Amino acid sequence: MMNIEKYFKRFKKARPEEQIQSGPEASFSADEAAREVQGTLAVERDVGEEDCSQHAAAVGEPGRAEATDRTTSTSSKHRGTGFNPEWLKMPQFKSWLYLTKHGMFCRLCRQHKPAPKTGRANRAFVEVGAIVYRKDYLERHITMEHHQDSIRCQASLASGISVINSFEPTIVLEHEAVIGGFKCLYWLVKNELAHHTNYPKLLSLAELLGCDYFRKLKIDRRNNYRSHRIIDDMLEVLAEVIEEPILTKIKSSQGISLEVDETTDVSVGRQLDLHVRYIDKEGLVFNHFLDLVSIADGKADTIVAAVKNVILKKGLPTEKLYGLGTDGAAVMTGRVNGVAKQLKDSFPKIVSVACAAHRLALACKDSSNDVRYMATFRDHLQELHLYFRNSANRTATLKAASATLGVSDLKIKEVKDTRWLSQHKAIETLQRNLSAVLGALAEEAEVRRCPGAKGLYTFCATYRFVAAVYLQADVLPHLACLSKVFQKAHVCFLHIKEQVPVTIQTLRSIKEAGLTPLPGSFLSRLHQDLDDPQGLGAFNIQHEEERKRRGRDVHEVSREELWARFQREVIHPYITGLETHLDRRFHDLDILGAFSVLGPLGRATPEDDIIKISQLQTLARKFCPEQENEVLQEWFSFKNHVLTGAFKNKDQEEILRLLASEIDEWANLYPCLSLLAGIALVIPVSSVNCERDFSTMNRVKTDLRNQLQGEHLAACLRISINGPCPEAFPYDRALEYFFKKPRKIKCPNKGCKICS
């Protein structure tokens, strides 16, 4: 009874006397207050019994007069206090309003019963009758959110949708709002746009376009799901949804490897990138971004500690860790205390491989530095680029010269060591438009008296420079093709074994052509282009680059002598250096060369069998020391399949993939060889995936977003690199992850398994 009186006082306080209507139907007695406090079940039951009769009375059927006689005075000029029967004839009320002895009710809200979002659970017109008999009170009910939800549900029923489906928009409207927020955020991050600043704007645009459910995110002034904190929380959820299946596949793989590299971001902070490489049950190799870690310095101990921490945090199976790809820097490959050495001490089965693309770039650079003129030539290529890039007037002159000669989109490319194909692209453009470049330099030197243009023209308008351009136009495409092979995501040691000897032989054929260049090569067109009056012939390129020095004249030399001298001093030493450096950097494959025993076999001699058995023993001692005898036994049987059976006429990559597949019967027949085949495929021979990760990081973390760091930067990279297209992302899974923490927003269904 104490609770009843307490509630009655609170009710009186909430509803002043002037708002409580007098009259037999509007009076609020203590008995009615007791009924409301002790539960509205009795009211609900009584109202439910009267629903049918009052429903009919509300539309004007017999029996309505009895209820209205009690609430109106027919003899009075003015309407008495209470329910006005004229309300039932008004279009805005007649479709839903009806009266019972407990007060006014809404037919639609009682039928669909949308759960309350905030405020009281006993709402007027729904759970309890409304006893404030005023027209504005009825109009206010029309604007209530739960009444609008009821209207939508009724419209769904009228269109033929089932009762269960008619409830769905009300039940999952909050879920749809959260999923819509995830879609907007994922689209921004996937397209590498600033998500903190653009996410609220994108939600506002969606609301403007008619996505009304986004209003559910605006719970109150403080909770509108647009703050940086909630955006970061949602970003972590998206990254976790992407990472979970990848880690599951990695843990079930029979072999994994890592690619590790470090760089400096736009905020001058050191970042360590880890890329994982694994093999699935079908023998297919996959590469995925694993993590990006901020490190204090670039020392080997710091890098090793960061790598081990990531392995522990991600739960990677260290017993299946077989490969480590690095860029070949001293801190990575040092024999005494390098990163590879320390990781080998912790994980003995690891094979460390220096990046093949980096090795190729170093081989090209070393071969150019060995020939004095080629080193100078390379420096002048960069000076040529800087000369035109740093001046709008010079660029305009170059465009005018190119327009005169019928060349379009002429631009001198930059030459940088960190860009492996930059010199190839620079030479390709320069060889095609050399006459336009020389014309622009000549105009700058003669008309504007530019000393820089005069010096460049003096160096470039020579026989040796033009011949060097044509030489590199013949050589660099083969090296660029080899570099592109090494930059593929799924490259393995087989590409080194097969492609490097072919490239060396191609370069050797250019050198051995002698005074008669290969037909179809650029060098074979050199003298023809020098005599073309519409091209290089207009610049009278005849003399060697040595000029008159302190009274010494330069003797006229025939073109044949110039060509022989260029052959002797440039072509032979340059291509010989390329052959030497390529052979030195790629000849010794170390333990990777032993995997050739799992490839095609020719007619073997006893000496060949001894070599292959030695290779098998090397592999067995490294990766499965306890099963060395089983490896040899399996190989003797496997050899017959390669010679005459199912593996006949297949290349080594196909053989390794069939052996590594856990679906076919070969994994059961040759379990040890299957493991070795999987290891051969999974060991990386480059770290180009890390370089691609750095390119993505530079696009994501720009000057305007230099505060992005830590786990949030890694999450952005994970979404950008590993994430599917926005249409294919599992947003329902993200919704489940999101509601693992308590949230302000919840759906009205108290029994919801997702958000309750």
N, C-alpha and C positions, 0 to 999 in steps of 0.2 A: 504494500500500500504506500510505503514511503516513496518507492520509485514512481508510482502513478502520480502522486502529488508533485513530485519534483519535475516530472515531465510536463504536467499541466501548467505549472508556473513558467517553465521555459516556453511552452506553446503560447501562453498569454503574453509573454514578453516579446516573442517574435511577431505576434499578431495583435497590435493595439486594439483597444476597444472599438475605435471608430471603423476598423476593418472587419470586425466580426459582426456579421449580419444578425439581426433579430428575426424571430419567427420560428415556427415549429420545426421547419426543415433545416434552418441554418444554425440553430443553436448547437453549441459544442459543450456537451455535458461531461461530467467526470466519468460517467460510464463509457462514453465514446472514447475518451482519452485512455481509459484503461484498456479498451479493446485495441487501440492503436499501439500502445506500449507493449502489451503482452503478445502482440503478433497480429498481423493482418490476415491470418489464415481464415479466421471466422468470417471476416468481411469479404474476403475473396470467395469463400464458399457461398455466402448469401448473394453476393453480386453475380456469381456464376449462375445461380439458380434463377436470378431475375433477368439475366442477359437476354434470354430468348424472348420473354414477354416484352421487356422494355425495348429490345431491338425492333420489335414490330411496332410498338407504340411510337418510337422515334420517327418512323416514316409515315405516321398518320393512321394507323390501324385502330380498331376499337379497343378500349381499355386505357387510352391515353387521357381521357377526360378526368378520370379519378385522380391521377397524379397532379394534373394542372389545377383542379379545383382547390387543392390544399394550399397551393402556392400563390394563387392570384385572387383578387377581389373583383368580381364582375360588376358590383354596384358602384364601385368607386370610379371616379373620373381618371385617376392615375393608377398605373399598375402597382400592385402591392409588392413588398419586398419578397424576393425569391426568384424562381426560374421563370423566364419569359418564353412562352411557347412560340413566339414569333421567331426566335433564334433558329428553330428547326426548319423554317422556310427559307432562311438566308443561304445563298449558294456556298459561302465559305464554311458553314457549320453543318449543314444538313447531311453531308456524306459521312460524318463521323460522330456527331454529338448525340447522346441520349441520356435520360435521367432515370435514377433509381432512388430508393428511399435513403440511400447512403450518400447521394450527391450526384454530380455530373461525371460522366465517363466518356472516354474516347474509344470508339469502336475499333479503330485501326490499331491504336497503341496497345489495347488489351488483347487483340488478336495476335500481334507479332511480338509484343513484349520485348523491345530492345533494351538490353541491360543498361543501367545507369553508368555514365562515365565518371562523373563527379557529383558531389552533393548527396542529398538524401536518397535512401533506397526506396522509401515509400513516397512515390510521386503522385501528385494530384492528376486526375483523369486516368491513371494507369492502375496503381496498386490500391489507392484510396480515392474516394469520391471528392470532387472539387465542390466546395460549399461557398465559394466567393462568386455570387451570381452577378457578374458584371460582364459586359460585352468586351471590354478591353482585356479582361482576364482570359476570355476565350481566344481572342486574337493573339495574345502572347503565347498561348499553347501552340498555335499554328507555327510559330517561328522557332519552337524548341527543336533541338537537333534530333532527339529521339522520335519526334513526330515526323520529321522529314525522312528519317530512316524507315519508319513504318509505311510511309507513302511509297517509297521505292520498293519495299517488299511487296506491297499490294499490287504495284504495277507489274512486277515480275510474275506474280500469280496470274494476273489478268492476261499476260502474254503467253501463258501456257507452260511456264517453267514450274518444275516441281516445288513442293513446299520446302524441301531441304535446300534446294538451290536458291529459293527466294530468301532464305536466311543467310546465305553465304556472304553477300556484300556487307551485311552488318557485322558478321562475326569476324571476317578477315580484313576489314577495311584498314585497321591499324597495321596488319601484316603487309598489306599492299603498299602502304605509305613507307614502311621501312625498306621493303624490297625496291620501291622506286628510288629511295635515297641511295641504296647500294648501286643501282643501275647508273644513276647520275655520277656518283663518285668513281665507279669503275671506268666509265667512259672517259672521264677526265684523266685519270692516272694512266689508262692504257694508251691514250693519245699524248701522254707526256706533257700535260698542261698543268698549270698551277692549281692545285685542288683546294687549298685553303681559301683562296680569294674567289675562285670561280664556282665552288659548290653551292653557296647560298644563292648566287645569281642564277645558276642553272635551275635550282628548285623554284625560284620565283618565276622564271620563264615557263617552267612546266605548269605552274598554277595558272599563269596567264593563258596558256594554250588549252586549259580545261581540265587539268588533272586535279580535281577537287580533293582527292584523298590526301594530298600533301598537307592539307590543313590539319590533319590529325597529328602531325608532328609538332604543331604549335600548341603545346599543353598549357603553358602560361608564359609570362614575360621572360622568365629565367630559363625555362625548358622549352626550346623550340628546335632542338636537334640541328643546330647550325653552328655551334661553337667549334673552336679548334680542337678542344678535347674530344668531343664526340666524333669529329672527322678523323682524328688520329686513331681512335678506337675502332671505327668502321674500317679504316685502312688496314689495320692489323688483322681484322677478321677476314677481309678479302685475301690478304697474303697467306693467311693460315689455310684457307680453303684451297688455294692453289698448291701450297706446299705439301699438304697431307698426303694426297695420292702419290706424289713423286717420291716422298720418303718411304712410303709403303713398297713401291716398286724397287727402290734402291735396296731395301733390306732383304727383299726376296731374290735379288740378282745373285748369280754365282761369282760375279767379279765386278769391282768398281775401281775407279781411279780418280785422281784430282788434278786439276789444272790450277796453278797458283801464280799470281803476279801481283805486284804492288805499284801504285801510282800516286799522284798528287792531284787533288780536286781543285775546284775553282777558289775555294777558301783556303788554299795552301795547307790542307790537312792530308795526312797520309791515309790511304785506303788500301786494304788488302782484299783482293777479289778471289773467291773460290768458285770454281766451276766443276761440276761432277759429271762423270762419264760412266755409264753402266750398260749392261746387256740384259735384255728381257728373255723370256722363256722360249721365244722363237728365234733367238740368235741375232736379233736386231740391236744395233748400238744407238743409244740416246745420250744427248748432252743437255744439261740443264744448269742454269744459274743456281748456285747453292747459297752463298751469303756474301755480304760485304761488311768488313770489319774495320773500324778505325784503329790505327796503331800509333803508338807514340813515336817510334823511330823505325828505321829500315834495317835494324840489326837482325842477324839470323836467329838469335835467341827469342826476340820479340815475335818474329814471324812464326817460328815453330810453336810457341805458346799459344798464339792466336789460332793456328791451324788445329791444334789438339783440342782447344776449347770448342771450336765449331764442331769437330767430330763428336765430342762428348755431348754437346747440346742437341745436335740433330740425331743422335743415336745411331750413327753409321757403324756397320759391322767391320771392325778393324781387321778381323781375320780374313776378310775378303778384299782388303785394300792392296792392290797389286801395282798401280802405276802412279807416277807423279810427273806432270808436265810443267816445265818452267821456261823462262825466256833465256836461260843460259848465262845470266849474270853471275858474277863471282860470289855474291852473297847467297845465291841459290845453289850453285854447284861446287862450292869450295870443298876441297878434299878433306880438310882438317875439321872445320866447324861450320860448313855450309848447311843450308836448310835441308837439302836432300840427304846429307850425311847424318844429321841428327834424326830425321824421320826414319831412315833405314835402321838406325840403332834401336828405335822403338818398335818399328814394324819391319821385320827382316825381309819380307817378301816383296817390298816395294822396288820397282825399277824406275829410276830417274832418267828422263829423256829431255834434252834441250830442244827448244822449239825449232822445227825445221824451217819455218818461214824466217825466223830471226837469223838462223845460220845462213840461209840463202842471201839475205840482205847483207850480212857481213862479208860473205864471199864476193859479192859484187863490189862492195866498197873497197875491200882489200885489193882486188884486181885492178881497180881504177887508180888507187894510190900507188901501186907498183909501177905504173907508167906515168912519167912526169907530165906529159902533155894531157893525158886523160884526166888527171887530177885538176889541172888548170882549166881544162874544158868544162868540167863539172862546176867549178866555181863561177865561171862566166855565164853558165846557164842560169844560176841563181841571181847573179847581178843583172842579167837581162830582165828577169821577172821583176825584180825590185825597181828597176829603172822605170818601167811602164806603170807599175802598180801605184807608185807614190805620187803620181802627177796626173791630174785630169787632162791637162793640155797634151801631154805625151800620149795618153790613151786615145785622145781624139785624133791625133796625128796618125796613130797606128790604125784606127778604124777607117780614116780617110784613105790610107794606102791600101788597106784590104778591100775597100769598096771599089777603088780604081782597078785592082787586079781581079775583081770578081770573087773575093773570099768573104765568107760570112762568119760572124761570131768568132772572130780571132781573139784569142787571149793567151798570153804567155803563161804557162803553168809553172807552179812552184816546185822546187826540188828539195826534198827533206829526207833525212835518214829515217825518221820515224814513220814515213809513209812509203811503203815498200814499192808501190807501183808509180810513184810520183815522177821519177826520171823517164820512165817509159812513156807516160802521158805527155810530158814536156817535149820529148824528142818527137813523138808522133805529131804533135801540133806544129812544132818548129819546122820539121822537114816539109810538111805540106804547105807552109806559108812563109818559107824562108825569104823569098823575094820581097814580100810585103814588109817583113821586119827590117830587112836591109834598107828598103826604101824609106821607111819611117826614120831609121837612124841617120841616113844620109841627109834627110830634110832637117832634122833637129841639129845636125852638125853644121850644115851650110847656112841655113836661114837664121836660126836662133843662136848660132855660135856656142852650142852646149859642149863643154869639154868632156862630160861623161858620155854623151852620144858619140863623140869623135873617137874616144878610146874604145868603146864597144864596137863601133863600125870597123876600126882598124884591126881588131882581133877577129871579127866575124867575117869580114869580106876577104877571106883568104882561102886558098885551096885546101889547106889542112883542116880548117874548121868545117868547111862544107863536107869534106870527105869523112870527118869524124861523125858529123850528124848522120850521114848516110850509113856509116858503119853501125852505129848504135841503132839506127832504124831497122837494120837486119838482125842484130844480136838481141836487143832487149825484148822483142815479142816472145822469144823462146823462154827467156828467164821469167817474164811476166806470166806466161802460161804455167810454168812450174810453180811460181809463187801462188797462183790462184788454186792450183791443186792442193798445195799445203794449207791453204786457208779454208778449205772445206771443213764442215763441222765433223764429218765422220771419217776423216783421213786416218789411216793407220800406217804401220811400217811398210806395208806392201807398196804404197805409193812412192816411198823413197826408193825402195828396191827396184821398182820398174821404171819410174820417170827420170830419175837422175842420170842413169847411163844413157838414156835416149837423148837427153838434152846435151850431155857432154859430146856425144857423137855428132849431133847437129852443129854445134859450135866448131868442132874439129873440121867438119867439111867446109865451113866458110873459110877457115884459115888455109886449108890445103888447096883451095881453088887457085891460089897464086895470083898471077897477073891477069887471069881471066876470071872475073867474078861469076858466081853461079847465075844461070839464066833466071830471070824473073826477080832477082834481088834488087835492092835499092842501089847497091854499089855498081851494078851493071848499067844503070841509067845515069851515073854520075857525070860522065863527060858529055853525054847528050844534053843533060839539063844545063851544064855550064855553057854550052854553045847556043842555047835557046834565047833569041833576042827578046822574046816576050817575058822571059823569066830571069834566071840568074845571069844570062849573057849580057844583060843591060848594065851590070855592075863591073864588068871587065875583071873578073876574078882569075888572075893568072900567076901571081907571084907568091912566093913563100912568105910566111909571117915575119921572118927576120927583116928588119928595116935597116936603112942606112945608119950606121953607128960610127960617129967620130971619124968621118972621112972614108969609111969603107963602103964601097959600092956593092950592091947585090947583083950578082951575075944572073942573066936571064937563063932560066932552066926550062927545058921542054916538059910538056905535060907527062910524057912517059917516064921521065926521070922523077918528076914529083910523085907519080903513082908508085914507082918502085921504092922510093924513099919512104912514103907513107906505109907501104906494106912492111918494110923492114923495121921501122921505128915505132909504129903504132899497132897495126893489125896483129902481127905475130906475137909481140910481147903481151898485148892486152888479152887476146883469146887464150894464149898459153897460161896466163895467170888465172883466167876463169876456170880452165880445166883443172889446174893444180888445186885451187882453193875449193872447188866443188868436190873433187875427189878426196881431199884431206878432211873436209867437214862431214861428208856423207858416206865415205867408204866403210868406216868401222861402225857397224850397227850394234856391236857388242852383243848382248844377250838376245836382242831382237832378231839378229841374223840366224839364230838357232831355230827360230820358228819356221824357217823354210823347209824343215824336215816334214812339216804337215802339209806340204804342197804337192803339186804334180811330180811324178817320178818318171824319169826316162829309163833307158836300158842301163841298169846299174852294174858297176864293176865291184869287185871286192873292196877296192879302195874307197869307193863311194859309200858302201855300206858301213865301213869303219867310221867315216866322217859323220854320217847320219846318226849312228849309234852314239858317237861322242856328243853330238848336238842334243840328242834325247836325254842323255845323262846330265848335261848341263841344265836343261830345263827342269828335270826331275829333282835335282839337288836344290834348285832355287825355290820351286813352288810346291813340290810334294815329296820331300826327302824320304818319307817313310814308305813311299810306294814306287820306288825306282824300278824294282823288278816287274811290277804290274805294268808300268809304262812301256817297258821293252817288249813284254809279251803282247800287249795290245797292238803295238806298232807292227809287229811281224804279221799279224792278221790284217790290220788296216792297210798295209802295203799292197796286199792282193786286191783289195777293193779299189785302190787307186789305179792299179795296172790293168785290171780286167773287169772290175765290178762296177758298182753304182757311181763311184767317183771318177770314172774314166772320162777323159776329155773335158774336165771341169778345171777352171782356174783356181788359184789358191784361196781367193776370197770366198768363192762359193763353197769350197770344201770346208773352210773354217766355220762358215755360217751353219752348214748342215751339221757339223760335229757339235757346235755349241748349242744347237737347239735342243731343248729339253722335251719337245713334243714328239719328235721323230724317234725311231728306235735306236739311232746311233748313240745317243747319250747313255742308253742302257747297255749297249754292246761294248762301248769304249768309254767308261766313265772318266778315266784319267786323261785320255786324249781329249775328251769333251771339255774338261776343265782347262787344259792347256790352250785349246782353240778359243775358248771364251776370254782367257787372259790375253792372247795375242790380239784379239779384236778390241779389247777395252783399254789397253795401254796407249796413252796419247803420245803422239809424236810432235805436237805443237801446243802452243798456248794461245792460239788465235781467238778462242772463245772468250778468254779474259780480255783481249783487246776489244772485242765487240762489246763486252760488258762496260768497258771504260768509255766507249763511244756513247753508249746509252746513258751512262752516268753524266757525261758532259752535256747531253741534251736535257736531262732532268734537272740536274743541279747547276743552274745558270747563275749569272751575276745577280739577278733579281731574286733568286731562291737560294742564296748562299748559306742560309741558316738550316737548310734541310740536311739532316745527318742521322747517324745511328740507325736504329731499327726502322725508322720511318723511311729513310733513304733506301735501305735494303728492301723494304716492302714495295716501294715504288719500282725498283728495278725488277723485283720478282714478278710483279704484275705486268710490267712492260715486256719482259723477256719470256717468261714462262706462261703467262696467262693466255687463255683462249680469246677469241673475238668476243665482244660484248654480248652477241646474240647467243653464244654457246656457254656462257658462264652459269654455274649452278647457284642461282640466287637463293633458292630454298635452303640449300646447305648453309649459306652465309646467314640466313635468318635464324637457323638453329644455333649456330655459334654465337650470334649476337645476343640471344636471350639466355645464354648460359650465365650471364651476370644479371643482377636485378636492374630493371629499367623503369623509368617513369611511365613510358607508354606501354599499355597492355590492351589486349582485345577484351570485349565485354564477356566472353565466354570464360567463366571461372574454372571450367574443367579443361581448358586448353592445355595440351601437352607441350606446346612450344614456349609460351610466355608465362605460364603460371608456375 
